[in-house]
Amino acid sequence: METYSLLREFADSWMLLFLFAFFIGVVIWVFRPGATKTYEDPSGIPFRHEDKPAKRGEADAKEA
């Protein structure tokens, strides 16, 4: 069997199954019950300076 055919067969079957399982694992990890605290701060990043641009060096500063 040629190398290309072997790799193509592997990608069509087992790699597809592996990537699907990985995707489901990531979705479960993100939506687990304890994840809310972890993602609260990053979810507000686009809205931190909506009334005016951030000052130089302030863009990554955590609001107090």
Secondary structure, 3 states (H helix, E strand, C coil): CCHHHHHHHHHHHHHHHHHHHHHHHHHHHHCCHHHHHHHHHHHCHHHCCCCCCCCCCCCCCCCC
